[in-house]
Amino acid sequence: MSLSDLRVSSPAQLVAVVPYLLGFHPRDSLVVVGRRDRALVFAARQDLPPPETPLAELDEFARQTAAVVARQTVDSVVLLGYTERGSGAALVAAVGDALLDLAIPVREQLRVADGRFWCYLCTDEGCCPPAGRSYDAEAGQVREAAGFQVFADRAALVASVAPVQGDAREAMRAATAEADRRLDELAAGQRTGPGALLGAIHRAGVRAVGTALTRYRGGGILSDAEVAWLTVLLAHAPVGEYALNRADAAGWQVTLWSDVLRRASAELSAMPAVLLAFTAWRTGQGALAAVAVDRALDADPSLGIARLLDEVLTDGIPPSALDRPGAA
């Protein structure tokens, strides 16, 4: 489901859509959803601060959140507090005020819990009963339209791209050891210096990346040997750059790099994680992109492209920035 494909005409529909925008059901969270030309173009989630957080810290949190939203060039936003405590009102109000200070209209301020929602500002019990309003019907409609399930929470999202274990991990260890031997053989076959070796690695990488793209575009998967060879080659910068230049906003590419990341050896996981982060960001799956960036930085804290993507996500830069004139 693409943000730009969604047309939401009621608070219940919006609440039903939010998990599909994030990829999971938020809990103890502030969610900001932005609109432009009546389309949903931005969705971001942050953990709610503890209830005892001083007002000065809430105001600073609110200003930082509003600054991120302002970079999205939205027409208006909706704020949603996901909390069963009945709290969150002070934070949502502070964020609303900070957005208004930046001339960004706030259409709704809602609280969501236990399959129901309330309006923070409405005191009309005919409109907003004390027990809240259900959005079950709307959730069913969105689920059917989306054609996929979302994760129960962020932990489940993280687990979805966690390294494979057990027999699958043992199989990948053996496949990676064989890929390393294959690379050694490739190096031994080059008689004319390091430039020839780099060229040979690049050519092998182009073939391996092309095979992966073709296979997943057609709904297939790579064997363990193919994944191992691909990850060994991606560790070389020219091959990683080649793959990144061919990464775009396609759901099957998210599937490809999720699969490669799950099967990659820890020491070879940084570039597959970057590729997953980039493709997830391009498709509007910001939460998955953030998880992937964390994996990349855990594997290689000095990797420049991972640090750049981390800044992009932290600053709330939208994928549409790539379409602007002069974007690299």
N, C-alpha and C positions, 0 to 999 in steps of 0.2 A: 504494500500500500504506500503510495506516495503522498506526501503532505499536500502537494498541489492538486491532487485528485479529490480531496475531501471538501465537501460543502456541509457545514454544520449550522443548523437553524435553531437549536434549543440548548439550554444548559445540560439537559440529560444526554443529548447526543454527544456533546463535547466531553462530558465525564466518561462516557462509554468509549470514546475514541482514544483518550489519553494513553492507556496502556499500549496501544498499537503504535503510537508515535514514539514511545520510549523503548518498547521491546519487552517490558515487564510491568507488573502491577506495583506502583509505588506505595511505600509505607513510610510514615513519619517523614514526609517530604513536602517541600514547596515545589510546585510545578508551575512554570510560566509558559503559556501558549500564546504565540503571536500570530496576528492576521495581517495579510496585505491583499487588497483588492478582493476581500471576502474569502480568500483561501487561507488555510493554515500553512504557515511557512516556517515556523520555528517552535520548538518545544524543548525545554530544558528542565532538569530536576536538580534540587539540592537537598541535602539532609536538613531537617528542621533543627535549629539550635535547641539546647536543653531549656526546659521551662524557666529555670532560674537565671537565664542569660540577662545581664543588665540592659536597660533600654539603650544606652549609648552604643553597646555592641550590636544590638538589633538594628539601630539606625545605620551603622557602618555596613553591616551585612546588606541592608536594603539598598544603600547607595551603590555598592559594588554590583549587586544584581541588576539594578536599573541601568548601570553603565553598560553591562553586557547586552541587555535587551536593546539599548539604544543603537548598538552597532548592527542590528538586524534590519533596520529600515522598515519597521512594521507600522501599520496604521493604528492598531489597537492591540491590547492583550487581555487575557483572562488569567487570574491568579487562583490556584487551587491548593488548599492546605490538606494534605492527607494525614490525618491524625485521629486516633480513637480517644484522645484525652479531652477532646472538646476545646483544646487550646489552639495556639497558632494564630489566633485573631490579631494579636499585637504585631506579629511579624508580617502577616499578610497586609495589614493596614499600613505598616511602615514602608513596605515595598510599593504599595499602591501610591502612597504620598510621594515617594522618591521618583516614581514613573511620571506622575503628574507634574512634578517639578521640571521634568525633561520634556513636557508637552506630549507625553504618550498616553492616550486615553485608556482607562481600565474599564472594560465592559462588564466584568463580573468578578466577584470575590467569593469563592465557594469553599466549603469544607466537605471532605469526602471520607466516609468510613462505613465499613460493614455493608457495602452494597447500597448505600443511600448517600444523599448529599443535601447540604443546607447552604443557604446564602448568608454570608456573614453580615450583610447590611440590611437585609429585609426583615421587618418586624410584623408583616402581615401573615397571620397564621393561615389564612385562606390560600395564600400563595406558597408559603414556606412553613408547613406544619412542624411542630416541635419534634416529631418522630422522623423528620426528613422525608425526602422523596426518593422513590426507587428508580433505578435506571436499567432494570433487568431486561425489559423489552428492547431498549436501544442497544444494550450490550450484545444481545443475540443477533440483532440486525447487523451490527458492525462486524461481529465475528464471522458471520456468513459472507459478508461482502469482502472481508480481508482474505479469507481462505487460509489463514494460518493461526496458530495459537501463540499466545505470548507467555513469557515465563512468570512464575509465581512471584518472584522478587528478584532483586539485583544479584543475590547470591546464586540463584539458579541460572541467571544469565552468565555469570562468571564461570560456573561449572560447565556450561555448554561448550566452552572453548578451552577447558582444562586439558592438560596432557593426558593421552590415553595411558592406561595402566595394565598390569597383568601380562597376559600372553601377547596382547597387541604391542605393549612397550618392548617386550623381549624381541618380538619380530622386527620392530623398527631399529633396535640396537644392532641386530645382525645385518639388516639392510643398510644401515648407515656405515657400518664397518666395511661392507663390501663397496659402498660408494666411495669411501676414502681410498680404498685400494685402487678403484677405477681411476680416481683422480691422479694417484701416484703414477699409474701406468700412462696416463695422458701426458703427464709432465716428463716422464722418462723418454717418451717418443719424440720430444721436441729437441732438435739438435742445433738450432740456430739462435739460442739465447732467450732471455726472459720475454722479449716482445712477442716471439712466436708462441710461447706458452699462454700469455695473456690473450692473444688472438684465438688460440684453440679453446680456451675456457669460455670466452665470449661466444664463440660459435656454438659450443655445446650448450651454453645457457640459453641462447636464442631458441635452439631446438627444443630444449626441455620446457621453457616457458610456453612456447607455441603449442606443444603437445598438451600441456595442462589447460590452457585456454580453450583449445578445441574440444578436449574431452569433457570439460564441465559445461561448456556452452551447449553441448549435445545431451547433457543429463548423465554423463558417465562419471567415473572416479579414477584416480590414479592408483596403481599398485604400490605396495610398500617400497619396492625397489625404485620406482619412478619418483615417489615422494622424497626418498633419501637422496637420490641423485640431484633432484631439483634443489633441496635445501643446502647441499654441499656447494652447489654452483652459486646459489643466491648469496652466499657469504662473501662472494667476490663483488666489489662495488659496481663494476660495469654491468654485471648480470642483474643485480638488484635494481639499478637505475633503469635498465631495459624493461624489467617487469613493472616497475612503478609507472613508467611512461605509457604502459598499456592497461593500466588499472582505471576503470571507470565506474559509473553508477549503474551497475548491473547486479541483480540479485544473485545470479549464478556465480559471479566473482566473489561475493561475500561467502558463498558456500565453499568455493574453491579454497580460499585462503584460510577459512575456518578449519577446514579439513587438514590442510598442510600444517597449520599451526599446532593442531592437536597431536599430530603424529611426529612433528619435528623433534629432534633431540634438543635438550635445553640449550646447549652451546650454539645451536644453529637456528634458534627460534626468533631471533631479533627481527630479521628481515621479513619472514612470513607474518609476524605480528604487525609490522609497519604496513604491509600490503593489506592485511585485514582492516587495520584502523583506517587507512585511506579509503578503501572501497566502502566500508561501513559509513564513514563520514559523508562520502559522496551520495549515498542512498538515503541519508537522513537518519541513520541509526547511531545517534550520538552516544548513547550509553554503551553500545557494543564497541564503538570506536575508542572510547575512554578505557574500557577494559583491555583492549588490544594494545593501546599505547603503554599502559602499565606493564603488560607482559614484555613489550619491546624494551622498555627502560630497565626492567629487572634483569633481562638477559644482557643488555649492553647500555649502561647509563651514559656512555659517551657518544652514542649514535646520533649524529646531527639531525637526520630526518625525523627520528622519533621525538627528539626534543622540540623540533619545530611543530610537529603535529600536536604535541602536548600544549604548546602555546596557542595554537589555533583553536583547540577545544576549550582551553581555559578562557580565552578571550571571546568565545562565542562567535567566531567568524563563520558565516554560512557557506555552504558549498557553492552557492551562486557567485561567490567572490572569484571563482576560477573563470567565470564567463565574462568578467569585466575586461575592458580593453587594457592591454598591458600586463594581464595576469600571467604569471609563469606557471 
